[in-house]
Amino acid sequence: MSDLIPFVQELMEDWAPVSARRMFGGHGLYHEGLMFAIVMDQRLYLKTDEVNRPEFEALGLAPFSYAMKGKEVALSYWAAPDAIFDEPSEAVRWARSSWEAALRGHLAKAQARSKAKAKLADKKASRSGRV
């Protein structure tokens, strides 16, 4: 396990319990079952979405990216600002923001699945002549 992970978990103790799971050559960091950060190559990346991404952009931070089939692929996990390693309150603020981004994404996916299931049920009902 990366030496960075226990350090990050300790930084976030005042916010919430954080677990780590090995994945794709790095680790995912989770709170309440949602992955809100990754650690790759001894670097912390936090989950972003349209709500919190502007804060990362304003600091000139960049997304985690990797090469796949000759193309660069950027994920919605952006480099964490250095300030979180010096100031526990900043670590908590950024972690909470990233977890909330993960939660918004999770809820949006669940809502889309629910709509797709309803649409499929309507389609089946109309084929059987029930509508």
N, C-alpha and C positions, 0 to 999 in steps of 0.2 A: 504494500500500500504506500502511496505517496506520503512523504513527510508533511506535505501541505494539508492533507485532509484532517488529521487530528487538530492542527492549529486552527483551521477554519471552523471546525466543530466547536472548539473552545471559544472562539470569537463570538459565535452565535448562541452560546449557552443562555444568555440573557433574553434571547428572543424565543427559541424553541429547540427541541431536540432535532438533530440532523443526523441521518444515517447515510452511509456510503455503500454503493454497489459497483463492483467491477463491470466495465462495459467498454467495448471497442478500444482497448489499449489505454483506457483511462478509468475514471470513476464518475458515476452520477451521484449527486447529492440530493437527498430527498427529505421532505417534511410532509407528514400526513399523506404519504403515498404519492406525492407529486414531485417529479424531478424539477428542481428550480436552478440547478447549477451543475457544471461539469468541471472536472479537473483533468487537464490533458497536458502532458509534458511540464509538470510542476507549475502550471498556470491555471488560475481560477477564471471561469467564464460564467456569467449570470444570464438567466432567461430574460429575453426581451419580447416586447410586442409593440404595437403602435402607441400605447400609452406611455411606457417608460423608456422606449428607445431614444427619444430626443435627449434625455439626460446623458446617455452614453455618447451620443453624437457630439453634444456640446463639449464634452471633455476630450474629444478626438480619439475615443476608444474604437476598437475594431471588432468585428465578429470573428468567431472561431471559423476557420475554413480549412478545407482539405481538398486534395486533388482526387478526382474520380473520372476515369475514362478520358484523361487529358484535359479535363475542365476543372476549374476551381469552384467548389461548392461551399457557400456560406450558410451557417446555421443561425438560428435565432438565439444564440448564446454569445454574448459579447464580453470582452475582457473586462474584468473587475477593476475599478479604480484603485490605485495604490493606497488611497486614504483609508480604505477599510481595514488595512493591516496595521494601521497605527492608532485607529480610534474605534473602540468597540461600538460606540453608538452609531457610527457610520456603517459598520459591518451589519448591524441590525437593520438599519434603514434600507440599505441596498438589498439585503437578503429578503426582507419583507416585500419590497417592491418586485423582486424577481419571482418570489413565490406567488404573489398576486397575479403576475403575468401568466405563470403556469396555470393557475386556477382559472383565469379568464379563458385560456386556450382549452382547458379541459371542459369547461361548461359549454363553450361554443361547439366543440365536437359532440358532446352529449346531445345538445339541442339539434344539431344537424342529423345525428343518427335517429333521433326521435321523429323528426320530420320525414326522413327517408322511409322509416317503418310505416308511418301513417299513410304516406303516398302509396307504398306498396300494398297496404291493406285496402285502400280505396280502389286501386287498380284491380286487385283480386275480386273485390266485391262487385265492381262494375262488369267484370267478365262473367261472373256467375248470375248476373241479372238481379242482384239484390239492391241496386241503387236506383 
